[in-house]
Amino acid sequence: MAVILVIDDSAEFKGLVFDYLLMMGHKVLNADNGREGVAKALAAKPDLILMDVMMPDMGGFEALKELRAEEETKDIPVFIITGSSFDAKMGETFKQEANCREFLDKTVPLSLLNEKIEAALKSRGVK
């Protein structure tokens, strides 16, 4: 069972993803913003992080950089999943960060998201 941290200020999105990931057999942790997410990542050391871009207190780009700067979290793969700022050029900016593995729109089908999650977990040796 993988531990996945979902960092997003949308309760609706977190609820949908939380239920789906639980159904797929994962343990799911939630955070409402980047600052809380970085703190939870440092404490729990999840196997994968799903994170929004636009959030209060600390946005996704700053959180991604903080995660990369910490020895304990720098190798955790991060999927950026956004709805409000989806732009291919922005995706390229995020993907320049070594820990950003995917840049996806929130309309991504859950089955495709699951395939990408499973591939990322498999590459890390997590079941």
N, CA, C and O atoms as a printed pandas DataFrame, in Angstrom:
     atom_number atom_name residue_name chain_id  residue_number  x_coord  y_coord  z_coord
0              1         N          MET        A               1    0.846   -1.184    0.000
1              2        CA          MET        A               1    0.000    0.000    0.000
2              3         C          MET        A               1    0.887    1.240    0.000
3              4         O          MET        A               1    1.735    1.414    0.875
4              5         N          ALA        A               2    0.678    2.088   -0.984
5              6        CA          ALA        A               2    1.435    3.329   -1.085
6              7         C          ALA        A               2    0.761    4.423   -0.267
7              8         O          ALA        A               2   -0.453    4.407   -0.065
8              9         N          VAL        A               3    1.560    5.367    0.198
9             10        CA          VAL        A               3    1.048    6.541    0.889
10            11         C          VAL        A               3    1.119    7.701   -0.096
11            12         O          VAL        A               3    2.190    8.032   -0.604
12            13         N          ILE        A               4   -0.038    8.317   -0.362
13            14        CA          ILE        A               4   -0.125    9.419   -1.317
14            15         C          ILE        A               4   -0.660   10.648   -0.595
15            16         O          ILE        A               4   -1.690   10.587    0.076
16            17         N          LEU        A               5    0.047   11.756   -0.739
17            18        CA          LEU        A               5   -0.353   13.032   -0.145
18            19         C          LEU        A               5   -1.000   13.892   -1.224
19            20         O          LEU        A               5   -0.410   14.125   -2.279
20            21         N          VAL        A               6   -2.215   14.360   -0.954
21            22        CA          VAL        A               6   -2.935   15.238   -1.874
22            23         C          VAL        A               6   -2.938   16.638   -1.268
23            24         O          VAL        A               6   -3.501   16.859   -0.196
24            25         N          ILE        A               7   -2.303   17.581   -1.964
25            26        CA          ILE        A               7   -2.216   18.963   -1.500
26            27         C          ILE        A               7   -3.065   19.822   -2.434
27            28         O          ILE        A               7   -2.687   20.073   -3.579
28            29         N          ASP        A               8   -4.215   20.270   -1.934
29            30        CA          ASP        A               8   -5.155   21.014   -2.768
30            31         C          ASP        A               8   -6.129   21.751   -1.859
31            32         O          ASP        A               8   -6.534   21.217   -0.826
32            33         N          ASP        A               9   -6.507   22.965   -2.229
33            34        CA          ASP        A               9   -7.460   23.718   -1.420
34            35         C          ASP        A               9   -8.907   23.448   -1.804
35            36         O          ASP        A               9   -9.816   23.991   -1.175
36            37         N          SER        A              10   -9.144   22.631   -2.810
37            38        CA          SER        A              10  -10.500   22.289   -3.229
38            39         C          SER        A              10  -10.971   21.029   -2.497
39            40         O          SER        A              10  -10.469   19.932   -2.743
40            41         N          ALA        A              11  -11.935   21.203   -1.601
41            42        CA          ALA        A              11  -12.469   20.063   -0.844
42            43         C          ALA        A              11  -13.110   19.052   -1.790
43            44         O          ALA        A              11  -13.013   17.844   -1.571
44            45         N          GLU        A              12  -13.762   19.542   -2.832
45            46        CA          GLU        A              12  -14.429   18.651   -3.788
46            47         C          GLU        A              12  -13.404   17.761   -4.504
47            48         O          GLU        A              12  -13.594   16.549   -4.605
48            49         N          PHE        A              13  -12.332   18.362   -4.992
49            50        CA          PHE        A              13  -11.304   17.588   -5.692
50            51         C          PHE        A              13  -10.635   16.602   -4.745
51            52         O          PHE        A              13  -10.449   15.434   -5.088
52            53         N          LYS        A              14  -10.272   17.071   -3.547
53            54        CA          LYS        A              14   -9.628   16.178   -2.575
54            55         C          LYS        A              14  -10.531   15.005   -2.233
55            56         O          LYS        A              14  -10.060   13.873   -2.118
56            57         N          GLY        A              15  -11.828   15.262   -2.068
57            58        CA          GLY        A              15  -12.764   14.192   -1.741
58            59         C          GLY        A              15  -12.839   13.156   -2.840
59            60         O          GLY        A              15  -12.815   11.955   -2.571
60            61         N          LEU        A              16  -12.930   13.613   -4.080
61            62        CA          LEU        A              16  -13.005   12.714   -5.227
62            63         C          LEU        A              16  -11.745   11.853   -5.325
63            64         O          LEU        A              16  -11.829   10.631   -5.453
64            65         N          VAL        A              17  -10.591   12.492   -5.264
65            66        CA          VAL        A              17   -9.323   11.769   -5.390
66            67         C          VAL        A              17   -9.098   10.864   -4.173
67            68         O          VAL        A              17   -8.625    9.737   -4.317
68            69         N          PHE        A              18   -9.436   11.357   -2.977
69            70        CA          PHE        A              18   -9.292   10.575   -1.746
70            71         C          PHE        A              18  -10.059    9.265   -1.869
71            72         O          PHE        A              18   -9.503    8.193   -1.633
72            73         N          ASP        A              19  -11.343    9.350   -2.240
73            74        CA          ASP        A              19  -12.172    8.147   -2.359
74            75         C          ASP        A              19  -11.618    7.190   -3.412
75            76         O          ASP        A              19  -11.576    5.979   -3.195
76            77         N          TYR        A              20  -11.197    7.731   -4.541
77            78        CA          TYR        A              20  -10.682    6.885   -5.623
78            79         C          TYR        A              20   -9.389    6.180   -5.207
79            80         O          TYR        A              20   -9.235    4.978   -5.424
80            81         N          LEU        A              21   -8.467    6.930   -4.610
81            82        CA          LEU        A              21   -7.192    6.325   -4.212
82            83         C          LEU        A              21   -7.381    5.289   -3.110
83            84         O          LEU        A              21   -6.695    4.267   -3.093
84            85         N          LEU        A              22   -8.308    5.548   -2.191
85            86        CA          LEU        A              22   -8.619    4.537   -1.166
86            87         C          LEU        A              22   -9.142    3.265   -1.818
87            88         O          LEU        A              22   -8.741    2.158   -1.457
88            89         N          MET        A              23  -10.040    3.434   -2.778
89            90        CA          MET        A              23  -10.599    2.291   -3.495
90            91         C          MET        A              23   -9.499    1.501   -4.214
91            92         O          MET        A              23   -9.600    0.284   -4.363
92            93         N          MET        A              24   -8.453    2.198   -4.655
93            94        CA          MET        A              24   -7.346    1.543   -5.349
94            95         C          MET        A              24   -6.339    0.939   -4.358
95            96         O          MET        A              24   -5.334    0.365   -4.776
96            97         N          GLY        A              25   -6.602    1.063   -3.056
97            98        CA          GLY        A              25   -5.783    0.411   -2.053
98            99         C          GLY        A              25   -4.658    1.244   -1.459
99           100         O          GLY        A              25   -3.756    0.698   -0.824
100          101         N          HIS        A              26   -4.697    2.541   -1.655
101          102        CA          HIS        A              26   -3.643    3.405   -1.123
102          103         C          HIS        A              26   -4.076    4.074    0.180
103          104         O          HIS        A              26   -5.269    4.213    0.453
104          105         N          LYS        A              27   -3.109    4.478    0.963
105          106        CA          LYS        A              27   -3.360    5.324    2.128
106          107         C          LYS        A              27   -3.241    6.760    1.628
107          108         O          LYS        A              27   -2.297    7.092    0.911
108          109         N          VAL        A              28   -4.193    7.612    2.002
109          110        CA          VAL        A              28   -4.228    8.972    1.478
110          111         C          VAL        A              28   -4.179    9.983    2.619
111          112         O          VAL        A              28   -4.925    9.881    3.593
112          113         N          LEU        A              29   -3.288   10.956    2.477
113          114        CA          LEU        A              29   -3.188   12.084    3.399
114          115         C          LEU        A              29   -3.588   13.333    2.630
115          116         O          LEU        A              29   -3.380   13.414    1.420
116          117         N          ASN        A              30   -4.162   14.309    3.331
117          118        CA          ASN        A              30   -4.596   15.553    2.691
118          119         C          ASN        A              30   -3.966   16.768    3.347
119          120         O          ASN        A              30   -3.675   16.764    4.543
120          121         N          ALA        A              31   -3.760   17.806    2.550
121          122        CA          ALA        A              31   -3.318   19.110    3.040
122          123         C          ALA        A              31   -4.046   20.176    2.226
123          124         O          ALA        A              31   -4.342   19.978    1.048
124          125         N          ASP        A              32   -4.334   21.317    2.872
125          126        CA          ASP        A              32   -5.118   22.375    2.225
126          127         C          ASP        A              32   -4.303   23.418    1.486
127          128         O          ASP        A              32   -4.860   24.201    0.716
128          129         N          ASN        A              33   -2.986   23.445    1.705
129          130        CA          ASN        A              33   -2.144   24.427    1.014
130          131         C          ASN        A              33   -0.703   23.925    0.995
131          132         O          ASN        A              33   -0.374   22.917    1.620
132          133         N          GLY        A              34    0.131   24.632    0.282
133          134        CA          GLY        A              34    1.517   24.199    0.121
134          135         C          GLY        A              34    2.294   24.118    1.413
135          136         O          GLY        A              34    3.067   23.181    1.613
136          137         N          ARG        A              35    2.103   25.090    2.300
137          138        CA          ARG        A              35    2.844   25.094    3.564
138          139         C          ARG        A              35    2.494   23.863    4.400
139          140         O          ARG        A              35    3.377   23.178    4.915
140          141         N          GLU        A              36    1.190   23.593    4.527
141          142        CA          GLU        A              36    0.741   22.413    5.271
142          143         C          GLU        A              36    1.228   21.139    4.571
143          144         O          GLU        A              36    1.621   20.174    5.227
144          145         N          GLY        A              37    1.197   21.146    3.251
145          146        CA          GLY        A              37    1.629   19.985    2.490
146          147         C          GLY        A              37    3.098   19.665    2.678
147          148         O          GLY        A              37    3.463   18.500    2.837
148          149         N          VAL        A              38    3.943   20.679    2.663
149          150        CA          VAL        A              38    5.378   20.468    2.878
150          151         C          VAL        A              38    5.610   19.893    4.276
151          152         O          VAL        A              38    6.408   18.972    4.447
152          153         N          ALA        A              39    4.913   20.438    5.272
153          154        CA          ALA        A              39    5.056   19.938    6.644
154          155         C          ALA        A              39    4.620   18.478    6.738
155          156         O          ALA        A              39    5.293   17.671    7.379
156          157         N          LYS        A              40    3.494   18.134    6.099
157          158        CA          LYS        A              40    3.025   16.740    6.132
158          159         C          LYS        A              40    3.975   15.826    5.373
159          160         O          LYS        A              40    4.206   14.690    5.788
160          161         N          ALA        A              41    4.521   16.304    4.277
161          162        CA          ALA        A              41    5.467   15.489    3.510
162          163         C          ALA        A              41    6.727   15.204    4.328
163          164         O          ALA        A              41    7.242   14.086    4.312
164          165         N          LEU        A              42    7.216   16.210    5.039
165          166        CA          LEU        A              42    8.401   16.019    5.883
166          167         C          LEU        A              42    8.120   15.024    7.008
167          168         O          LEU        A              42    8.986   14.225    7.363
168          169         N          ALA        A              43    6.913   15.073    7.567
169          170        CA          ALA        A              43    6.557   14.184    8.674
170          171         C          ALA        A              43    6.254   12.761    8.205
171          172         O          ALA        A              43    6.698   11.795    8.827
172          173         N          ALA        A              44    5.505   12.627    7.117
173          174        CA          ALA        A              44    5.014   11.312    6.696
174          175         C          ALA        A              44    5.865   10.647    5.618
175          176         O          ALA        A              44    5.812    9.428    5.461
176          177         N          LYS        A              45    6.645   11.425    4.878
177          178        CA          LYS        A              45    7.443   10.919    3.762
178          179         C          LYS        A              45    6.614   10.011    2.832
179          180         O          LYS        A              45    6.887    8.818    2.706
180          181         N          PRO        A              46    5.602   10.604    2.190
181          182        CA          PRO        A              46    4.737    9.809    1.308
182          183         C          PRO        A              46    5.502    9.271    0.103
183          184         O          PRO        A              46    6.604    9.719   -0.212
184          185         N          ASP        A              47    4.889    8.305   -0.552
185          186        CA          ASP        A              47    5.493    7.706   -1.743
186          187         C          ASP        A              47    5.272    8.566   -2.980
187          188         O          ASP        A              47    6.023    8.464   -3.950
188          189         N          LEU        A              48    4.246    9.412   -2.951
189          190        CA          LEU        A              48    3.897   10.247   -4.104
190          191         C          LEU        A              48    3.068   11.426   -3.607
191          192         O          LEU        A              48    2.348   11.310   -2.615
192          193         N          ILE        A              49    3.169   12.557   -4.295
193          194        CA          ILE        A              49    2.394   13.744   -3.939
194          195         C          ILE        A              49    1.630   14.230   -5.160
195          196         O          ILE        A              49    2.191   14.350   -6.250
196          197         N          LEU        A              50    0.339   14.511   -4.967
197          198        CA          LEU        A              50   -0.491   15.165   -5.979
198          199         C          LEU        A              50   -0.734   16.573   -5.462
199          200         O          LEU        A              50   -1.184   16.744   -4.330
200          201         N          MET        A              51   -0.440   17.597   -6.281
201          202        CA          MET        A              51   -0.503   18.966   -5.782
202          203         C          MET        A              51   -1.090   19.936   -6.803
203          204         O          MET        A              51   -0.813   19.855   -8.000
204          205         N          ASP        A              52   -1.904   20.849   -6.294
205          206        CA          ASP        A              52   -2.482   21.932   -7.093
206          207         C          ASP        A              52   -1.450   23.048   -7.264
207          208         O          ASP        A              52   -0.413   23.044   -6.601
208          209         N          VAL        A              53   -1.731   23.993   -8.144
209          210        CA          VAL        A              53   -0.845   25.133   -8.364
210          211         C          VAL        A              53   -1.277   26.323   -7.509
211          212         O          VAL        A              53   -0.497   26.828   -6.702
212          213         N          MET        A              54   -2.510   26.764   -7.687
213          214        CA          MET        A              54   -3.020   27.961   -7.020
214          215         C          MET        A              54   -3.662   27.570   -5.696
215          216         O          MET        A              54   -4.727   26.952   -5.666
216          217         N          MET        A              55   -2.997   27.941   -4.594
217          218        CA          MET        A              55   -3.511   27.656   -3.253
218          219         C          MET        A              55   -3.173   28.835   -2.349
219          220         O          MET        A              55   -2.226   29.576   -2.610
220          221         N          PRO        A              56   -3.957   29.003   -1.279
221          222        CA          PRO        A              56   -3.634   30.072   -0.335
222          223         C          PRO        A              56   -2.382   29.739    0.471
223          224         O          PRO        A              56   -1.993   28.575    0.563
224          225         N          ASP        A              57   -1.766   30.736    1.042
225          226        CA          ASP        A              57   -0.612   30.622    1.939
226          227         C          ASP        A              57    0.678   30.277    1.191
227          228         O          ASP        A              57    1.651   31.026    1.276
228          229         N          MET        A              58    0.703   29.175    0.472
229          230        CA          MET        A              58    1.868   28.818   -0.345
230          231         C          MET        A              58    1.366   28.026   -1.545
231          232         O          MET        A              58    0.700   27.003   -1.388
232          233         N          GLY        A              59    1.686   28.500   -2.735
233          234        CA          GLY        A              59    1.249   27.840   -3.952
234          235         C          GLY        A              59    2.102   26.628   -4.307
235          236         O          GLY        A              59    3.088   26.324   -3.636
236          237         N          GLY        A              60    1.708   25.957   -5.357
237          238        CA          GLY        A              60    2.364   24.728   -5.769
238          239         C          GLY        A              60    3.812   24.890   -6.184
239          240         O          GLY        A              60    4.642   24.034   -5.879
240          241         N          PHE        A              61    4.131   25.981   -6.878
241          242        CA          PHE        A              61    5.511   26.134   -7.342
242          243         C          PHE        A              61    6.470   26.308   -6.170
243          244         O          PHE        A              61    7.541   25.703   -6.146
244          245         N          GLU        A              62    6.083   27.142   -5.190
245          246        CA          GLU        A              62    6.935   27.336   -4.015
246          247         C          GLU        A              62    7.066   26.046   -3.217
247          248         O          GLU        A              62    8.151   25.699   -2.749
248          249         N          ALA        A              63    5.931   25.328   -3.065
249          250        CA          ALA        A              63    5.959   24.066   -2.320
250          251         C          ALA        A              63    6.848   23.040   -3.025
251          252         O          ALA        A              63    7.597   22.311   -2.375
252          253         N          LEU        A              64    6.764   22.987   -4.348
253          254        CA          LEU        A              64    7.595   22.061   -5.112
254          255         C          LEU        A              64    9.073   22.344   -4.865
255          256         O          LEU        A              64    9.861   21.418   -4.669
256          257         N          LYS        A              65    9.448   23.614   -4.874
257          258        CA          LYS        A              65   10.840   23.993   -4.619
258          259         C          LYS        A              65   11.266   23.644   -3.193
259          260         O          LYS        A              65   12.386   23.180   -2.978
260          261         N          GLU        A              66   10.378   23.864   -2.216
261          262        CA          GLU        A              66   10.721   23.512   -0.830
262          263         C          GLU        A              66   10.886   22.007   -0.668
263          264         O          GLU        A              66   11.795   21.549    0.024
264          265         N          LEU        A              67   10.013   21.242   -1.303
265          266        CA          LEU        A              67   10.129   19.781   -1.232
266          267         C          LEU        A              67   11.452   19.317   -1.838
267          268         O          LEU        A              67   12.105   18.419   -1.306
268          269         N          ARG        A              68   11.840   19.931   -2.944
269          270        CA          ARG        A              68   13.082   19.559   -3.610
270          271         C          ARG        A              68   14.304   19.951   -2.777
271          272         O          ARG        A              68   15.342   19.293   -2.851
272          273         N          ALA        A              69   14.187   21.007   -1.997
273          274        CA          ALA        A              69   15.315   21.504   -1.210
274          275         C          ALA        A              69   15.584   20.665    0.046
275          276         O          ALA        A              69   16.679   20.722    0.605
276          277         N          GLU        A              70   14.595   19.894    0.485
277          278        CA          GLU        A              70   14.751   19.085    1.699
278          279         C          GLU        A              70   15.256   17.692    1.357
279          280         O          GLU        A              70   14.713   17.030    0.473
280          281         N          GLU        A              71   16.278   17.251    2.044
281          282        CA          GLU        A              71   16.862   15.921    1.806
282          283         C          GLU        A              71   15.811   14.814    1.921
283          284         O          GLU        A              71   15.815   13.868    1.133
284          285         N          GLU        A              72   14.902   14.933    2.913
285          286        CA          GLU        A              72   13.909   13.880    3.168
286          287         C          GLU        A              72   12.821   13.805    2.102
287          288         O          GLU        A              72   12.165   12.771    1.977
288          289         N          THR        A              73   12.613   14.865    1.335
289          290        CA          THR        A              73   11.497   14.890    0.385
290          291         C          THR        A              73   11.918   15.125   -1.064
291          292         O          THR        A              73   11.071   15.099   -1.957
292          293         N          LYS        A              74   13.186   15.352   -1.312
293          294        CA          LYS        A              74   13.617   15.759   -2.656
294          295         C          LYS        A              74   13.371   14.709   -3.735
295          296         O          LYS        A              74   13.242   15.054   -4.910
296          297         N          ASP        A              75   13.303   13.439   -3.358
297          298        CA          ASP        A              75   13.118   12.383   -4.355
298          299         C          ASP        A              75   11.680   11.897   -4.464
299          300         O          ASP        A              75   11.397   10.988   -5.244
300          301         N          ILE        A              76   10.770   12.485   -3.700
301          302        CA          ILE        A              76    9.366   12.081   -3.785
302          303         C          ILE        A              76    8.783   12.636   -5.086
303          304         O          ILE        A              76    8.826   13.844   -5.316
304          305         N          PRO        A              77    8.239   11.762   -5.939
305          306        CA          PRO        A              77    7.648   12.274   -7.188
306          307         C          PRO        A              77    6.400   13.104   -6.910
307          308         O          PRO        A              77    5.571   12.748   -6.073
308          309         N          VAL        A              78    6.287   14.215   -7.628
309          310        CA          VAL        A              78    5.151   15.127   -7.471
310          311         C          VAL        A              78    4.431   15.230   -8.814
311          312         O          VAL        A              78    5.048   15.451   -9.856
312          313         N          PHE        A              79    3.114   15.066   -8.758
313          314        CA          PHE        A              79    2.260   15.315   -9.915
314          315         C          PHE        A              79    1.547   16.633   -9.650
315          316         O          PHE        A              79    0.841   16.768   -8.651
316          317         N          ILE        A              80    1.725   17.591  -10.524
317          318        CA          ILE        A              80    0.974   18.835  -10.445
318          319         C          ILE        A              80   -0.331   18.605  -11.201
319          320         O          ILE        A              80   -0.332   18.228  -12.373
320          321         N          ILE        A              81   -1.445   18.842  -10.498
321          322        CA          ILE        A              81   -2.762   18.661  -11.103
322          323         C          ILE        A              81   -3.530   19.953  -10.866
323          324         O          ILE        A              81   -3.846   20.302   -9.728
324          325         N          THR        A              82   -3.826   20.655  -11.951
325          326        CA          THR        A              82   -4.440   21.977  -11.819
326          327         C          THR        A              82   -5.609   22.141  -12.776
327          328         O          THR        A              82   -5.698   21.471  -13.804
328          329         N          GLY        A              83   -6.486   23.035  -12.416
329          330        CA          GLY        A              83   -7.620   23.347  -13.265
330          331         C          GLY        A              83   -7.604   24.795  -13.705
331          332         O          GLY        A              83   -7.925   25.114  -14.849
332          333         N          SER        A              84   -7.229   25.663  -12.789
333          334        CA          SER        A              84   -7.325   27.091  -13.070
334          335         C          SER        A              84   -6.184   27.631  -13.909
335          336         O          SER        A              84   -6.339   28.668  -14.554
336          337         N          SER        A              85   -5.066   26.972  -13.919
337          338        CA          SER        A              85   -3.891   27.533  -14.593
338          339         C          SER        A              85   -3.297   26.588  -15.622
339          340         O          SER        A              85   -2.105   26.662  -15.917
340          341         N          PHE        A              86   -4.108   25.708  -16.167
341          342        CA          PHE        A              86   -3.528   24.716  -17.067
342          343         C          PHE        A              86   -3.045   25.372  -18.350
343          344         O          PHE        A              86   -3.822   25.973  -19.092
344          345         N          ASP        A              87   -1.766   25.246  -18.590
345          346        CA          ASP        A              87   -1.107   25.838  -19.742
346          347         C          ASP        A              87    0.140   24.997  -20.007
347          348         O          ASP        A              87    0.944   24.775  -19.102
348          349         N          ALA        A              88    0.298   24.535  -21.228
349          350        CA          ALA        A              88    1.436   23.678  -21.554
350          351         C          ALA        A              88    2.771   24.349  -21.241
351          352         O          ALA        A              88    3.707   23.684  -20.799
352          353         N          LYS        A              89    2.867   25.652  -21.463
353          354        CA          LYS        A              89    4.117   26.358  -21.164
354          355         C          LYS        A              89    4.397   26.350  -19.668
355          356         O          LYS        A              89    5.545   26.204  -19.246
356          357         N          MET        A              90    3.342   26.509  -18.862
357          358        CA          MET        A              90    3.523   26.450  -17.411
358          359         C          MET        A              90    3.976   25.041  -17.017
359          360         O          MET        A              90    4.804   24.872  -16.122
360          361         N          GLY        A              91    3.429   24.049  -17.688
361          362        CA          GLY        A              91    3.827   22.669  -17.413
362          363         C          GLY        A              91    5.308   22.455  -17.629
363          364         O          GLY        A              91    5.958   21.756  -16.851
364          365         N          GLU        A              92    5.843   23.045  -18.668
365          366        CA          GLU        A              92    7.276   22.922  -18.933
366          367         C          GLU        A              92    8.104   23.584  -17.827
367          368         O          GLU        A              92    9.175   23.093  -17.468
368          369         N          THR        A              93    7.608   24.689  -17.297
369          370        CA          THR        A              93    8.301   25.353  -16.189
370          371         C          THR        A              93    8.337   24.442  -14.968
371          372         O          THR        A              93    9.379   24.284  -14.333
372          373         N          PHE        A              94    7.199   23.846  -14.645
373          374        CA          PHE        A              94    7.143   22.936  -13.494
374          375         C          PHE        A              94    8.032   21.719  -13.716
375          376         O          PHE        A              94    8.729   21.282  -12.800
376          377         N          LYS        A              95    8.011   21.177  -14.914
377          378        CA          LYS        A              95    8.762   19.942  -15.182
378          379         C          LYS        A              95   10.273   20.164  -15.197
379          380         O          LYS        A              95   11.030   19.196  -15.270
380          381         N          GLN        A              96   10.724   21.403  -15.131
381          382        CA          GLN        A              96   12.157   21.658  -14.991
382          383         C          GLN        A              96   12.636   21.298  -13.593
383          384         O          GLN        A              96   13.830   21.093  -13.377
384          385         N          GLU        A              97   11.706   21.220  -12.643
385          386        CA          GLU        A              97   12.044   20.793  -11.287
386          387         C          GLU        A              97   12.170   19.270  -11.301
387          388         O          GLU        A              97   11.277   18.578  -11.791
388          389         N          ALA        A              98   13.249   18.756  -10.779
389          390        CA          ALA        A              98   13.540   17.323  -10.856
390          391         C          ALA        A              98   12.465   16.445  -10.220
391          392         O          ALA        A              98   12.273   15.307  -10.649
392          393         N          ASN        A              99   11.763   16.949   -9.210
393          394        CA          ASN        A              99   10.774   16.121   -8.531
394          395         C          ASN        A              99    9.387   16.171   -9.181
395          396         O          ASN        A              99    8.507   15.408   -8.782
396          397         N          CYS        A             100    9.167   17.037  -10.164
397          398        CA          CYS        A             100    7.880   17.125  -10.858
398          399         C          CYS        A             100    7.846   16.104  -11.990
399          400         O          CYS        A             100    8.564   16.237  -12.981
400          401         N          ARG        A             101    7.010   15.092  -11.833
401          402        CA          ARG        A             101    6.937   14.017  -12.831
402          403         C          ARG        A             101    5.829   14.217  -13.857
403          404         O          ARG        A             101    5.946   13.766  -14.997
404          405         N          GLU        A             102    4.747   14.895  -13.455
405          406        CA          GLU        A             102    3.603   15.089  -14.342
406          407         C          GLU        A             102    3.013   16.467  -14.114
407          408         O          GLU        A             102    3.083   17.013  -13.013
408          409         N          PHE        A             103    2.426   17.028  -15.174
409          410        CA          PHE        A             103    1.659   18.270  -15.093
410          411         C          PHE        A             103    0.349   17.987  -15.803
411          412         O          PHE        A             103    0.312   17.880  -17.028
412          413         N          LEU        A             104   -0.738   17.864  -15.027
413          414        CA          LEU        A             104   -2.008   17.392  -15.569
414          415         C          LEU        A             104   -3.139   18.360  -15.272
415          416         O          LEU        A             104   -3.085   19.124  -14.308
416          417         N          ASP        A             105   -4.155   18.318  -16.105
417          418        CA          ASP        A             105   -5.374   19.084  -15.898
418          419         C          ASP        A             105   -6.266   18.302  -14.932
419          420         O          ASP        A             105   -6.245   17.072  -14.924
420          421         N          LYS        A             106   -7.044   19.011  -14.125
421          422        CA          LYS        A             106   -7.932   18.336  -13.173
422          423         C          LYS        A             106   -9.020   17.521  -13.856
423          424         O          LYS        A             106   -9.697   16.724  -13.208
424          425         N          THR        A             107   -9.193   17.714  -15.156
425          426        CA          THR        A             107  -10.180   16.912  -15.876
426          427         C          THR        A             107   -9.596   15.573  -16.336
427          428         O          THR        A             107  -10.271   14.823  -17.043
428          429         N          VAL        A             108   -8.365   15.262  -15.952
429          430        CA          VAL        A             108   -7.753   13.989  -16.335
430          431         C          VAL        A             108   -8.649   12.841  -15.854
431          432         O          VAL        A             108   -9.087   12.847  -14.704
432          433         N          PRO        A             109   -8.923   11.871  -16.707
433          434        CA          PRO        A             109   -9.716   10.717  -16.264
434          435         C          PRO        A             109   -8.995   10.002  -15.111
435          436         O          PRO        A             109   -7.777    9.827  -15.140
436          437         N          LEU        A             110   -9.762    9.598  -14.109
437          438        CA          LEU        A             110   -9.150    8.939  -12.954
438          439         C          LEU        A             110   -8.398    7.672  -13.352
439          440         O          LEU        A             110   -7.390    7.331  -12.734
440          441         N          SER        A             111   -8.879    6.979  -14.373
441          442        CA          SER        A             111   -8.174    5.768  -14.819
442          443         C          SER        A             111   -6.789    6.109  -15.364
443          444         O          SER        A             111   -5.835    5.373  -15.114
444          445         N          LEU        A             112   -6.659    7.206  -16.100
445          446        CA          LEU        A             112   -5.355    7.633  -16.616
446          447         C          LEU        A             112   -4.469    8.111  -15.476
447          448         O          LEU        A             112   -3.278    7.800  -15.444
448          449         N          LEU        A             113   -5.037    8.862  -14.541
449          450        CA          LEU        A             113   -4.278    9.298  -13.376
450          451         C          LEU        A             113   -3.753    8.084  -12.622
451          452         O          LEU        A             113   -2.598    8.071  -12.196
452          453         N          ASN        A             114   -4.589    7.066  -12.454
453          454        CA          ASN        A             114   -4.166    5.853  -11.758
454          455         C          ASN        A             114   -3.023    5.160  -12.499
455          456         O          ASN        A             114   -2.076    4.688  -11.870
456          457         N          GLU        A             115   -3.102    5.097  -13.817
457          458        CA          GLU        A             115   -2.018    4.484  -14.600
458          459         C          GLU        A             115   -0.697    5.211  -14.361
459          460         O          GLU        A             115    0.344    4.578  -14.184
460          461         N          LYS        A             116   -0.744    6.526  -14.356
461          462        CA          LYS        A             116    0.463    7.328  -14.147
462          463         C          LYS        A             116    0.986    7.159  -12.720
463          464         O          LYS        A             116    2.195    7.079  -12.501
464          465         N          ILE        A             117    0.069    7.105  -11.752
465          466        CA          ILE        A             117    0.469    6.887  -10.361
466          467         C          ILE        A             117    1.136    5.529  -10.220
467          468         O          ILE        A             117    2.210    5.420   -9.627
468          469         N          GLU        A             118    0.513    4.505  -10.755
469          470        CA          GLU        A             118    1.072    3.151  -10.649
470          471         C          GLU        A             118    2.450    3.062  -11.307
471          472         O          GLU        A             118    3.350    2.410  -10.777
472          473         N          ALA        A             119    2.615    3.713  -12.456
473          474        CA          ALA        A             119    3.913    3.696  -13.138
474          475         C          ALA        A             119    4.977    4.397  -12.292
475          476         O          ALA        A             119    6.105    3.916  -12.185
476          477         N          ALA        A             120    4.615    5.534  -11.691
477          478        CA          ALA        A             120    5.573    6.267  -10.851
478          479         C          ALA        A             120    5.938    5.452   -9.611
479          480         O          ALA        A             120    7.102    5.403   -9.216
480          481         N          LEU        A             121    4.946    4.816   -9.004
481          482        CA          LEU        A             121    5.210    4.003   -7.815
482          483         C          LEU        A             121    6.076    2.793   -8.166
483          484         O          LEU        A             121    6.998    2.442   -7.429
484          485         N          LYS        A             122    5.770    2.164   -9.294
485          486        CA          LYS        A             122    6.542    0.992   -9.726
486          487         C          LYS        A             122    8.000    1.371   -9.955
487          488         O          LYS        A             122    8.904    0.617   -9.593
488          489         N          SER        A             123    8.230    2.531  -10.551
489          490        CA          SER        A             123    9.611    2.963  -10.820
490          491         C          SER        A             123   10.384    3.224   -9.529
491          492         O          SER        A             123   11.614    3.205   -9.523
492          493         N          ARG        A             124    9.661    3.465   -8.442
493          494        CA          ARG        A             124   10.299    3.668   -7.123
494          495         C          ARG        A             124   10.342    2.379   -6.313
495          496         O          ARG        A             124   10.883    2.360   -5.207
496          497         N          GLY        A             125    9.776    1.297   -6.855
497          498        CA          GLY        A             125    9.761    0.031   -6.132
498          499         C          GLY        A             125    8.693   -0.050   -5.062
499          500         O          GLY        A             125    8.809   -0.838   -4.124
500          501         N          VAL        A             126    7.640    0.769   -5.196
501          502        CA          VAL        A             126    6.549    0.792   -4.221
502          503         C          VAL        A             126    5.384    0.034   -4.814
503          504         O          VAL        A             126    5.057    0.199   -5.989
504          505         N          LYS        A             127    4.751   -0.806   -3.991
505          506        CA          LYS        A             127    3.582   -1.567   -4.477
506          507         C          LYS        A             127    2.308   -0.994   -3.957
507          508         O          LYS        A             127    1.231   -1.506   -4.263
